[in-house]
Amino acid sequence: MLWRKGRASDNVVQDTGGGGGGRGFGGGRGLGLGGIILVVIVGLLFGKDPGQILQMLGTMEGEQAAPTQQRTSAPADNEQTLFVKTVLGSTEDVWGQMFKASGQQYPAPTLVLFNGSVRSACGAASAAMGPFYCPGDRKVYLDLTFFQEMQTRFHAAGDFARAYVIAHEVGHHVQNIIGIMDQVEQAARNGTPMQGAEGLSVRQELQADCFAGVWANHSQQQLNWLQAGDIEAALNAANQIGDDALQKQSRGYVVPDSFTHGSSAERVRWFKTGFTAGNIKSCDTFSAAQL
């Protein structure tokens, strides 16, 4: 991936001390339902016990919040930071152009780089949870050590595999902006199951994969920066972090009723759907009879 051809975003910042005192979804009363769902999803995604994560967060919430510290721009001379800035810049250009074409303005998210742990509007989080998007503050959170874990644990190497991870989280931001996340939350309150192979969580995650594919299509049109093997690297990353692959790795067996992100085959399929079509209208996972 010739990623240096892209424009670096100004919306990447470095968390400098774990402060911030972010409010939870429950109006300042801890994580709330939305935060708990987020913990369960990321816990299962990365093979962690959600109960242990919740216990850890409960301890962190009980402690006095650290004073808010200044968050400064991420160091521009760091290779990985510059990569993140450039990929985020491309997502801004792609989604900004697409929103403009429909008569709307795209409010770009901020991407927060952190080390070890961070506090967001969704509550406290550790690097063990992996990258995540918080709809409460419209920010993407990323500990750069996850890129190393991708290579060593998930066997997903390559610049474009890492770009796919960022684009997936930005896909959640797009879902938030256009109201899909609100619809999912409302459907969950009305009793529609979140978990399971056909659940709302799987459909929401697969749509973010599809949105990442749409971004990949348009970024290639704008920059012509993909090289041989790049798409395969992204598809391999999607394959490695399917629910079935992760459950086999952590448990030794697969439990479809606990799926939150979709199977490996489904994640690959929906990324490819978005990349081939280049249009978010192709990403209606919620109406799809077969995922």
C-alpha positions in Angstrom: 0.0 0.0 0.0 1.5 3.3 -1.1 0.0 5.1 1.9 2.3 8.1 1.8 0.4 9.3 -1.3 -2.5 10.3 1.1 -3.2 13.4 3.1 -2.5 13.4 6.8 -5.6 14.2 9.0 -5.4 16.9 11.7 -8.0 14.9 13.7 -5.6 12.5 15.4 -4.7 13.3 19.0 -2.7 11.6 21.7 -4.2 10.9 25.1 -1.7 12.1 27.5 -2.8 10.7 30.8 -6.1 8.8 30.9 -8.1 11.7 32.1 -11.3 13.1 30.7 -13.9 11.8 33.1 -16.2 10.8 30.2 -19.9 10.2 31.0 -21.4 6.8 30.3 -24.5 6.1 28.2 -26.6 6.0 31.4 -26.4 9.8 31.8 -23.3 9.7 34.1 -24.3 6.6 36.0 -21.4 4.3 34.8 -21.5 2.3 31.7 -25.2 1.8 31.2 -26.8 -0.7 28.8 -25.0 0.6 25.7 -21.6 0.5 27.5 -22.2 -3.0 28.8 -23.1 -4.2 25.3 -19.9 -2.6 24.0 -17.8 -4.4 26.6 -19.5 -7.8 25.7 -18.9 -7.2 22.0 -15.3 -6.3 22.2 -14.6 -8.9 24.9 -15.9 -11.7 22.7 -14.2 -10.3 19.6 -10.8 -10.5 21.2 -11.3 -13.7 23.1 -11.5 -12.0 26.5 -14.0 -12.8 29.3 -16.5 -10.0 29.3 -17.2 -10.6 33.0 -13.6 -10.0 33.9 -13.5 -6.8 31.8 -16.7 -5.5 33.5 -15.2 -6.3 36.9 -12.0 -4.4 36.0 -14.0 -1.4 34.7 -16.1 -1.4 37.8 -13.0 -1.0 39.9 -11.7 1.8 37.7 -15.1 3.6 37.9 -15.0 3.4 41.7 -11.7 5.2 41.8 -11.6 8.9 41.8 -11.2 10.1 38.2 -7.8 11.6 37.3 -7.8 15.3 36.6 -8.5 16.1 33.0 -5.1 16.5 31.3 -4.4 18.3 28.1 -4.6 16.1 25.0 -2.0 17.2 22.4 -1.6 16.4 18.7 -0.1 13.0 18.1 3.7 13.2 17.3 4.0 13.7 13.5 7.4 12.1 13.3 6.2 8.7 14.4 5.8 6.3 11.4 2.8 4.5 12.8 1.1 7.7 13.8 1.7 9.2 10.4 0.1 6.0 8.9 -2.9 6.4 11.1 -3.2 10.1 10.2 -3.0 9.3 6.5 -5.6 6.6 6.6 -7.9 8.7 8.6 -7.4 11.6 6.2 -8.5 9.3 3.4 -11.6 8.3 5.2 -12.4 12.0 5.7 -11.9 12.7 2.0 -14.0 9.7 0.9 -16.9 10.1 3.2 -16.8 13.9 2.9 -17.2 13.6 -0.8 -20.0 11.0 -0.5 -21.9 13.1 2.0 -21.5 16.2 -0.1 -22.9 14.4 -3.1 -26.1 13.8 -1.1 -26.3 17.4 0.0 -24.9 16.8 3.5 -21.8 17.7 5.5 -19.6 15.0 7.0 -18.6 15.6 10.6 -15.2 13.8 10.8 -14.5 11.9 13.9 -11.4 12.4 16.1 -9.1 9.4 16.5 -7.5 9.1 19.9 -4.3 7.3 20.3 -3.8 5.9 23.8 -1.4 3.7 25.7 -2.7 1.0 27.9 -5.9 2.5 29.1 -8.2 5.5 28.3 -11.4 7.1 29.4 -14.1 7.9 26.9 -17.8 8.9 26.9 -18.5 5.1 26.9 -16.5 4.6 30.1 -13.0 3.3 30.8 -11.3 1.0 28.4 -8.0 -0.9 28.3 -5.9 -1.9 25.3 -7.1 -5.5 25.8 -10.4 -4.4 24.4 -8.9 -3.5 21.0 -9.8 -0.5 18.8 -13.3 0.8 19.4 -15.7 3.6 18.4 -17.6 5.5 21.1 -20.9 7.1 19.8 -21.1 9.2 22.9 -18.2 11.4 21.9 -17.9 10.4 18.3 -14.3 9.3 18.7 -12.3 6.3 17.5 -9.9 4.9 20.1 -6.8 3.0 19.2 -3.8 1.7 21.0 -1.0 1.2 18.4 0.2 -2.0 20.1 -2.9 -3.6 18.5 -1.2 -3.5 15.2 1.5 -5.8 16.6 -1.2 -8.1 18.1 -2.8 -8.3 14.6 0.4 -9.7 13.2 1.4 -12.0 16.1 -2.0 -13.2 17.3 -4.3 -12.9 14.4 -1.7 -13.4 11.6 -3.0 -10.4 9.8 0.0 -8.4 8.5 0.2 -5.6 6.0 -0.5 -1.9 5.8 -3.9 -2.4 4.2 -5.0 -4.9 6.9 -4.3 -2.1 9.5 -6.1 0.4 7.3 -9.1 -1.9 7.2 -9.3 -1.9 11.0 -9.4 2.0 11.1 -11.9 2.1 8.2 -14.2 -0.4 10.1 -14.3 1.9 13.2 -14.9 4.9 11.0 -17.7 2.8 9.4 -19.3 2.8 12.9 -19.0 6.6 13.0 -20.9 6.8 9.7 -23.6 4.5 11.2 -23.9 6.9 14.1 -24.1 10.0 11.9 -26.8 8.6 9.7 -28.9 7.3 12.6 -28.4 3.5 12.2 -27.0 3.2 15.7 -30.0 4.9 17.2 -32.3 2.5 15.3 -30.3 -0.5 16.5 -30.6 0.7 20.1 -34.3 1.3 19.8 -34.8 -2.2 18.2 -32.8 -3.7 21.1 -35.1 -1.9 23.6 -38.1 -3.4 21.8 -36.8 -6.9 22.3 -34.9 -7.6 19.1 -31.9 -9.9 20.0 -28.5 -8.2 19.9 -26.4 -11.4 20.0 -26.6 -14.5 17.8 -25.7 -15.3 14.2 -28.7 -13.2 13.0 -28.7 -10.6 15.8 -28.5 -6.9 15.5 -24.9 -6.7 16.7 -23.7 -9.0 13.9 -25.7 -7.0 11.3 -24.3 -3.8 12.6 -20.7 -5.0 12.5 -21.0 -6.6 9.1 -22.4 -3.3 7.8 -19.3 -1.5 9.2 -17.2 -4.1 7.3 -19.1 -3.2 4.1 -18.6 0.5 4.7 -14.9 -0.2 5.1 -15.1 -1.8 1.6 -16.9 1.2 0.2 -14.1 3.4 1.6 -11.4 1.1 0.0 -13.1 1.4 -3.3 -13.3 5.2 -3.3 -9.8 5.7 -1.7 -8.3 3.7 -4.6 -10.2 5.8 -7.1 -8.8 9.0 -5.4 -5.2 7.9 -4.7 -4.5 4.8 -6.7 -2.5 3.6 -3.7 -3.3 -0.1 -3.5 -0.7 -2.7 -4.5 -0.8 -6.4 -5.4 -1.9 -8.3 -2.3 -3.5 -5.4 -0.4 -7.1 -6.4 -0.8 -6.1 -10.0 0.1 -4.5 -8.6 3.3 -7.7 -6.9 4.3 -9.8 -10.0 3.5 -7.4 -12.1 5.6 -7.8 -9.7 8.5 -11.6 -9.9 8.2 -11.3 -13.7 8.0 -9.0 -13.9 11.1 -11.4 -11.9 13.4 -14.6 -13.7 12.5 -16.6 -14.9 15.6 -16.1 -18.5 14.6 -12.3 -18.2 14.1 -11.9 -16.3 17.4 -14.1 -18.8 19.4 -12.2 -21.7 18.0 -9.0 -20.0 19.1 -10.1 -19.1 22.6 -12.6 -22.0 23.4 -11.9 -24.7 20.9 -15.5 -24.7 19.6 -18.0 -22.4 18.0 -21.2 -21.1 19.7 -23.2 -19.2 17.0 -25.8 -18.0 19.6 -23.1 -15.8 21.1 -21.9 -14.3 17.8 -21.5 -10.5 17.9 -19.5 -9.7 14.7 -20.3 -12.4 12.2 -18.4 -15.4 10.9 -15.2 -15.1 9.0 -17.0 -15.9 5.7 -19.6 -13.2 6.4 -17.0 -10.5 7.3 -15.1 -11.3 4.1 -18.3 -11.3 2.0 -19.5 -7.9 3.2 -16.2 -6.2 2.9 -16.0 -7.5 -0.7 -19.6 -6.4 -1.3 -18.7 -2.8 -0.3 -15.5 -2.8 -2.2 -17.1 -4.1 -5.4 -20.1 -1.9 -5.4 -18.6 1.3 -3.9 -22.0 2.3 -2.7 -23.5 2.2 0.8 -26.8 1.2 -0.6 -25.2 -2.3 -1.1 -24.6 -2.5 2.6 -28.1 -3.1 3.9 -27.2 -6.0 6.2 -30.3 -5.4 8.3 -32.6 -6.4 5.5 -30.5 -9.2 4.1 -32.2 -12.6 4.3 -28.8 -14.3 4.3 -25.7 -12.8 5.8 
